[in-house]
Amino acid sequence: MNDTAEATGHPAPDEQDPAPEPVAVHGTVAPGYEPVRDAFARNFAQLGDRGAAVTVHRHGSPVVDLWAGTRDHDSTAPWERGTAQVVHSVTKGVSAAALLLLHQRGRLDLDAPVSTYWPEYAVKGKERTLVRHLLAHRAGVPALDRPLTPDEAAHPGIGAAAVAAQAPVWEPGTEHGYHAQTYSWLTGELVRRITGISLGRYVAEEIAGPLGLDLWIGLPPAQKDRVGRSGAVSAPERGGLRLRPRRNVQDAYGDPASLTRRAFDAIDPPVDENSPAYHAAELPGANGIATAYALSRFYASLIGAVEQGPRLFAPATLALARTVESEGADRVLVVPTRFGPGFMLHGAASPLLADGSFGHPGRGGSLGFADPESGVAFGYVTNGLQRTVTNDPRAQALVRAVRGVLQG
């Protein structure tokens, strides 16, 4: 591995805004992976990153481990090697792994009705909802008739009771749509019913602890100073034009009555994502906190052996994680999406490394995934949240660089 590296990038000409100062990129890259470091530096110079980190494992060992910028999106304190951030829906991939581990250990049947484990769920047309429907965003309950307040959403039982009482938007199993917020209460309650403990504690004991990961769903008080402040930042214009989503996507997000907005607004008013209360809460679909290194090592452990840690997925579970459960028009995201049982799969809406890759993006930019064929695992976290849900240009620039290195 190379020693600490200094890398700079140069922005495209912009007549209105001054060029940003070159960023110092810290960390290590293995020989041959220098293009990833270059792409990471360009993210700061050209794509608006404020503070971020990226780690890549190959066959269980780190080959890229870089960080740069500030630990907070709105301050000058430097990002350090152990800086962690809220990773939003990247958390869904961690939660999916917890449920698939329960399946691997014979404690969860994906083809059983959800009510086998959670009897109160079998009402208002949800009686035949299967566990696999819940995992693959086919349960039909992406929104609530009455949104929850932030305090209600964080309460261990209120969210579960609300989603159990909710009538489905479509017949479970017949269509799919991204359960942006309700995924937290669906998966969290299922794990609690099976194990008697919260999903966050299960992750701490069965995943993060054995692997030594700086990854939490429910931040312990002792770790509160590890977490940087995140916030919205504007994506830079390219060639004088700001990239915009398609009109139908804009309309869906702009209409308060649309299923898209209702799904994302299942917690209302919006939470303060930098508050200690939010960090301490357990929302297994949305508020995981992690370092880039932890995300990459987590995904490396799903596809093979890692240094000083267990392999989590047996071959059959790994195959299951990549089995397509949902594909095509997404009722919530309004673009075609592909899901396995919990993980998002490589596709146009969320490009990963290759056809066999699986993982999950997070709103605003973060991304974690694994690609078993190449042995690559990837983690990227950022504190500068852009208006992206599944396909962030900064994460994609890094993925392209990794792909280029592999293609040599």
C-alpha positions in Angstrom: 0.0 0.0 0.0 1.2 3.5 -0.7 1.8 5.9 2.1 -0.5 8.9 2.8 -1.2 10.5 -0.6 -1.8 14.1 -1.6 -4.0 14.4 -4.7 -5.7 17.3 -6.4 -8.2 17.8 -9.1 -9.2 20.7 -11.3 -12.7 21.9 -11.7 -14.4 22.6 -15.1 -14.4 26.3 -15.9 -17.2 28.2 -14.2 -17.6 31.9 -14.8 -19.7 32.5 -11.7 -18.0 30.6 -8.9 -14.3 30.6 -8.0 -12.5 27.3 -8.3 -12.4 25.3 -5.0 -9.1 24.9 -3.2 -7.3 21.6 -4.1 -8.2 18.9 -1.6 -5.7 16.9 0.3 -6.6 13.2 0.0 -5.4 11.1 2.9 -5.0 7.3 3.1 -3.7 4.4 1.1 -4.1 2.7 -2.3 -2.6 -0.5 -3.5 -0.5 -0.3 -6.7 -2.8 -0.1 -9.7 -5.7 1.5 -7.8 -4.4 5.1 -8.2 -7.3 5.9 -10.6 -9.7 5.5 -7.7 -7.7 8.1 -5.7 -7.8 10.4 -8.7 -11.6 10.0 -9.1 -12.0 10.7 -5.4 -10.1 14.0 -5.7 -12.1 15.0 -8.7 -15.3 14.5 -6.7 -14.2 17.4 -4.5 -12.9 19.6 -7.3 -15.8 19.0 -9.8 -18.7 17.3 -8.1 -19.2 19.2 -4.9 -18.0 16.9 -2.2 -17.3 18.6 1.2 -16.2 15.6 3.3 -16.1 12.0 2.3 -14.4 8.6 2.5 -14.2 5.6 0.2 -12.9 2.1 0.9 -12.6 -0.9 -1.5 -11.8 -4.5 -0.4 -10.6 -7.1 -2.9 -10.8 -10.7 -1.8 -11.2 -9.7 1.8 -8.3 -7.2 2.0 -8.4 -3.4 1.6 -6.9 -2.0 -1.6 -8.3 1.5 -1.3 -8.9 3.4 2.0 -9.2 7.2 1.5 -10.7 10.2 3.2 -10.7 14.0 2.6 -12.3 17.3 3.3 -14.1 18.3 6.5 -15.9 16.1 9.0 -18.9 18.4 8.9 -20.5 19.8 5.8 -20.6 23.2 7.3 -17.2 23.5 9.2 -13.5 23.4 8.7 -12.6 20.6 11.2 -10.8 17.9 9.2 -12.3 14.5 8.3 -10.3 11.8 10.2 -9.8 8.2 9.4 -12.5 7.1 11.9 -15.1 9.8 11.0 -18.6 8.2 10.6 -21.7 9.6 8.9 -25.4 8.8 8.8 -25.7 6.6 5.6 -29.5 6.7 5.1 -30.9 3.8 3.1 -27.5 2.1 2.9 -28.8 0.8 6.3 -31.4 -1.3 4.4 -28.6 -3.6 3.1 -27.3 -4.1 6.7 -30.9 -4.9 7.9 -31.4 -7.3 5.0 -28.2 -9.1 6.0 -29.5 -9.5 9.5 -32.8 -11.1 8.3 -30.9 -13.4 5.8 -28.7 -14.5 8.7 -31.8 -15.5 10.6 -32.9 -17.4 7.5 -29.5 -19.1 7.2 -29.7 -20.2 10.8 -33.2 -21.7 10.4 -35.1 -19.1 12.4 -36.9 -17.3 9.5 -38.8 -18.8 6.6 -39.0 -16.4 3.7 -42.1 -18.2 2.3 -44.0 -18.0 5.6 -46.7 -15.4 6.1 -45.4 -12.4 8.1 -48.2 -13.2 10.6 -46.4 -16.5 11.5 -44.0 -14.3 13.5 -46.1 -11.2 13.9 -49.8 -12.1 14.3 -51.1 -8.6 14.6 -49.9 -7.9 11.0 -52.6 -10.2 9.5 -55.4 -7.5 9.0 -56.9 -5.3 6.2 -55.7 -7.5 3.3 -52.2 -8.3 4.6 -53.0 -11.8 5.7 -51.2 -13.4 2.8 -48.1 -11.2 2.9 -45.0 -13.3 2.9 -41.7 -12.5 4.5 -40.1 -12.3 1.1 -42.7 -9.7 0.0 -41.7 -7.6 3.0 -38.0 -7.8 2.2 -38.4 -7.1 -1.5 -40.6 -4.0 -1.2 -43.7 -6.0 -2.4 -45.7 -5.7 0.9 -47.8 -2.8 -0.4 -47.4 -0.6 2.7 -44.8 2.1 1.6 -46.9 4.9 3.2 -49.0 5.5 6.2 -52.4 7.1 6.3 -51.2 9.2 9.2 -47.5 10.1 9.2 -45.6 9.6 12.4 -43.8 12.4 14.2 -40.1 12.0 14.7 -40.6 11.0 18.4 -43.3 8.4 17.4 -41.0 7.0 14.7 -38.2 6.5 17.1 -40.4 4.7 19.7 -39.8 0.9 19.7 -43.5 0.0 19.2 -45.4 2.9 17.7 -44.0 2.5 14.1 -44.6 -1.3 14.1 -48.2 -0.8 15.4 -48.9 1.8 12.7 -47.6 -0.3 9.8 -49.4 -3.4 11.1 -52.7 -1.5 11.1 -52.2 0.0 7.6 -54.2 -1.3 4.7 -52.0 -2.1 1.7 -51.9 0.2 -1.4 -51.7 -2.9 -3.7 -52.3 -6.6 -3.1 -49.1 -7.8 -1.4 -46.8 -9.7 -3.8 -48.4 -8.4 -7.0 -46.3 -5.2 -7.5 -43.4 -3.5 -5.9 -42.6 0.0 -4.6 -39.8 1.3 -2.5 -40.7 1.2 1.2 -38.5 4.2 2.1 -39.5 4.7 5.7 -41.8 1.8 6.6 -39.0 -0.6 5.9 -37.6 0.4 9.3 -40.6 -0.8 11.2 -41.3 -3.8 9.1 -37.8 -5.3 9.4 -37.2 -4.1 13.0 -40.4 -5.7 14.3 -39.8 -8.9 12.5 -36.4 -9.3 14.1 -37.7 -8.4 17.5 -40.5 -11.0 17.3 -38.0 -13.7 16.3 -35.1 -12.9 18.6 -36.6 -10.9 21.4 -34.0 -8.1 20.8 -34.0 -5.1 18.5 -32.5 -5.2 15.0 -29.9 -2.7 16.1 -28.7 -4.9 18.9 -28.8 -8.0 16.7 -26.5 -6.2 14.2 -24.2 -5.1 17.0 -23.9 -8.7 18.4 -24.0 -10.8 15.2 -22.4 -8.5 12.5 -20.6 -5.4 13.8 -19.1 -7.0 16.9 -17.6 -10.1 15.3 -16.2 -8.1 12.4 -15.0 -5.1 14.5 -17.1 -2.7 12.5 -17.7 1.0 13.2 -21.3 0.6 12.2 -24.3 1.2 14.3 -28.1 1.2 14.1 -28.7 3.1 17.3 -25.5 5.0 18.1 -24.0 4.3 21.6 -23.5 7.4 23.6 -19.7 6.7 23.8 -19.5 7.1 20.0 -21.3 10.4 19.6 -18.2 12.4 18.9 -17.3 10.1 15.9 -20.2 11.4 13.8 -19.8 14.3 11.4 -22.6 16.7 10.6 -24.3 16.2 7.2 -26.4 18.6 5.2 -27.7 19.5 1.8 -25.2 20.8 -0.8 -25.9 21.8 -4.4 -24.7 19.7 -7.2 -22.4 21.7 -9.5 -23.6 22.7 -13.0 -22.1 20.9 -15.9 -21.5 22.9 -19.1 -23.8 25.6 -17.8 -26.8 23.2 -17.2 -27.8 21.5 -14.0 -28.7 17.9 -14.5 -32.4 17.4 -13.7 -34.5 14.2 -13.2 -37.1 13.3 -15.8 -40.4 15.2 -15.7 -42.5 12.2 -14.3 -40.0 11.8 -11.5 -40.0 15.5 -10.7 -43.8 15.5 -10.6 -43.9 12.5 -8.3 -41.6 14.1 -5.8 -43.3 17.5 -6.1 -46.9 16.3 -5.5 -47.7 16.0 -1.7 -50.5 13.5 -2.5 -48.3 11.2 -4.6 -47.4 7.8 -3.3 -43.7 8.8 -3.8 -44.0 11.8 -1.4 -46.2 9.9 1.0 -43.6 7.1 1.2 -40.8 9.5 1.9 -42.9 11.6 4.2 -44.1 8.8 6.4 -42.2 10.7 9.1 -43.5 14.3 9.3 -42.1 16.8 10.1 -38.7 15.8 8.9 -36.2 14.6 11.5 -33.1 16.5 12.5 -30.6 14.0 11.2 -27.8 15.6 13.2 -29.5 15.4 16.5 -28.2 13.0 19.2 -31.8 11.7 19.6 -31.9 10.7 15.9 -28.5 9.1 16.1 -29.5 7.1 19.2 -32.8 5.9 17.6 -33.1 2.6 15.7 -34.6 3.0 12.3 -33.2 0.0 10.4 -34.2 1.4 7.0 -32.8 4.9 7.3 -30.4 6.0 10.1 -27.5 3.6 10.2 -24.1 5.3 11.0 -20.9 4.0 9.6 -17.5 4.6 8.2 -16.6 3.8 4.6 -14.2 1.2 5.9 -16.9 -0.5 7.9 -19.3 -0.7 4.9 -16.7 -2.1 2.6 -15.6 -4.7 5.2 -19.2 -5.6 5.9 -19.9 -6.4 2.3 -16.5 -8.2 1.9 -17.7 -10.5 4.7 -20.8 -11.4 2.8 -18.9 -12.8 -0.2 -15.8 -14.3 1.3 -13.3 -14.5 4.1 -11.9 -11.2 5.6 -8.8 -10.5 7.6 -9.5 -11.4 11.3 -13.2 -11.9 10.9 -15.9 -14.4 9.9 -17.5 -14.9 6.6 -21.2 -14.1 7.2 -23.1 -15.7 4.2 -22.9 -19.3 3.3 -22.9 -19.9 -0.5 -26.6 -20.6 -0.5 -27.4 -17.4 1.3 -25.2 -15.4 -1.0 -27.0 -16.9 -4.0 -30.3 -16.0 -2.3 -29.2 -12.4 -1.7 -28.8 -11.9 -5.5 -32.0 -13.6 -6.6 -34.3 -11.2 -8.3 -37.6 -10.7 -6.3 -38.8 -7.4 -7.8 -38.0 -6.0 -11.2 -39.5 -3.3 -13.4 -41.7 -0.3 -12.7 -41.4 0.9 -9.1 -44.6 2.4 -7.8 -42.7 4.8 -5.5 -39.4 5.7 -7.2 -41.2 6.0 -10.6 -38.2 4.3 -12.4 -37.5 0.7 -13.0 -35.8 -0.9 -10.0 -34.4 -4.4 -9.2 -34.4 -5.9 -5.7 -33.4 -9.2 -4.2 -34.7 -10.1 -0.7 -33.6 -6.8 0.8 -30.7 -5.8 -1.4 -30.9 -3.6 -4.4 -29.4 -5.3 -7.5 -27.4 -3.8 -10.3 -29.5 -1.9 -12.8 -30.1 1.3 -14.6 -31.6 3.1 -11.6 -28.8 2.1 -9.3 -25.7 1.0 -11.2 -23.3 -1.0 -9.1 -20.1 -2.7 -10.4 -21.5 -5.5 -12.7 -24.6 -7.6 -13.3 -24.0 -9.8 -10.2 -23.4 -7.0 -7.8 -25.8 -6.4 -4.8 -26.0 -3.7 -2.1 -27.8 -0.5 -1.4 -27.5 3.2 -2.0 -28.5 5.9 0.4 -30.3 9.2 -0.2 -27.8 12.0 -0.7 -24.9 9.9 -1.9 -23.6 7.1 0.3 -23.3 3.6 -1.2 -22.3 0.1 -0.2 -22.2 -3.1 -2.3 -20.4 -6.3 -3.1 -19.5 -8.0 -6.4 -18.8 -11.7 -5.8 -17.4 -12.4 -9.3 -14.6 -9.9 -8.9 -14.2 -10.2 -5.1 -14.8 -6.5 -4.7 -16.6 -4.8 -1.8 -17.2 -1.1 -1.8 -18.1 1.6 0.8 -18.5 5.4 0.2 -19.9 7.9 2.8 -20.3 11.6 2.5 -21.6 14.6 4.5 -22.6 16.6 1.5 -26.1 15.5 0.7 -27.1 16.0 -2.9 -30.6 15.5 -4.4 -30.0 11.9 -5.3 -31.7 8.7 -4.1 -30.2 5.8 -6.0 -27.7 7.1 -8.5 -25.3 9.7 -7.1 -22.7 11.1 -9.5 -19.9 11.1 -6.9 -20.4 7.4 -6.0 -20.7 6.5 -9.6 -17.5 8.2 -10.5 -15.7 6.0 -7.9 -17.5 2.9 -9.2 -16.4 3.6 -12.7 -12.8 4.1 -11.5 -12.9 0.7 -9.8 -14.3 -0.9 -12.9 -11.6 0.6 -15.0 -8.9 -0.7 -12.7 -10.4 -4.2 -13.0 -10.7 -4.0 -16.8 -7.1 -2.9 -16.8 
